[in-house]
Amino acid sequence: MPQLLDTPSLAGTAHILLVEDDDGMRMLVTRLLRENGYRVTGCRNGGEMWRLLPEGGIDLVLLDVMLPGASGIDLLRSLRAKSTVPVIMVSARNEEADRVLGLEFGADDYVAKPFGRPELLARIRAVLRRSAIAATAPDASRSESVAFDGWRLDLRSRSLRDPEGAGVDLSGAEYDLLLVFLDHPNRVLGREQILELSRARLGSPSDRSVDTLVSRLRRKLEPPDGHTAIIKTVRGSGYIFSATVERT
């Protein structure tokens, strides 16, 4: 049975859903989170996760990658098709490919085992803080659409159309990265700044996760022959979004 751990004294705090098949690890993390004021629901696999999520009230999902049955990556992909609840992936494998996959499918952060308690708590606080800021931001603070070099991004439907009017599919991470560039046009952004400004904080600024994601987005925004690239690399500094941005 899933572990539902709640007390009246924690009723007003963030509620975390912990998906971890290792009983010992689940108990240790549950105890750590409760000691720091969080409510926790622990479960062992995707089946239990899906039964608990519809009950609502989950502020963050702490999702292990290596699970019996559907993997954490598979669960994340399915979850992102129906929910924007913040997700932190946890894995004993500290492989760049895993971090990139998590980034592609919309994870908000990635923690490698073994992790220190201060690190885990700091990442949880950061993700919850960004989520709270996004939730309380007034709808009128952002335009309904953004145009750049003939492209148009509809912020309500999260749909992107090229200069010919054709739709271009974006992953959750690519959409987040594009928003960062659109909010900071003609400004050099380093990896660390991109990680801080986007909601997807996977890996450290020294790894290649950001470079991989930028390359994928740049290929989708590739201009016709003879035209200047929209996303330029600034050697030793980062990237710059060179298009003029217009909000409507």
Secondary structure as GFF3:
##gff-version 3
##sequence-region A 1 248
A	DSSP	beta_strand	3	5	.	.	.	ID=ss1
A	DSSP	three_ten_helix	8	10	.	.	.	ID=ss2
A	DSSP	beta_strand	15	19	.	.	.	ID=ss3
A	DSSP	alpha_helix	23	35	.	.	.	ID=ss4
A	DSSP	beta_strand	39	43	.	.	.	ID=ss5
A	DSSP	alpha_helix	46	52	.	.	.	ID=ss6
A	DSSP	three_ten_helix	53	55	.	.	.	ID=ss7
A	DSSP	beta_strand	60	64	.	.	.	ID=ss8
A	DSSP	alpha_helix	72	80	.	.	.	ID=ss9
A	DSSP	beta_strand	87	91	.	.	.	ID=ss10
A	DSSP	alpha_helix	96	104	.	.	.	ID=ss11
A	DSSP	beta_strand	109	112	.	.	.	ID=ss12
A	DSSP	alpha_helix	117	136	.	.	.	ID=ss13
A	DSSP	three_ten_helix	139	141	.	.	.	ID=ss14
A	DSSP	beta_strand	145	148	.	.	.	ID=ss15
A	DSSP	beta_strand	151	154	.	.	.	ID=ss16
A	DSSP	beta_strand	159	161	.	.	.	ID=ss17
A	DSSP	beta_strand	167	168	.	.	.	ID=ss18
A	DSSP	alpha_helix	172	183	.	.	.	ID=ss19
A	DSSP	alpha_helix	191	197	.	.	.	ID=ss20
A	DSSP	alpha_helix	209	220	.	.	.	ID=ss21
A	DSSP	beta_strand	231	234	.	.	.	ID=ss22
A	DSSP	beta_strand	238	241	.	.	.	ID=ss23
A	DSSP	beta_strand	245	247	.	.	.	ID=ss24
###
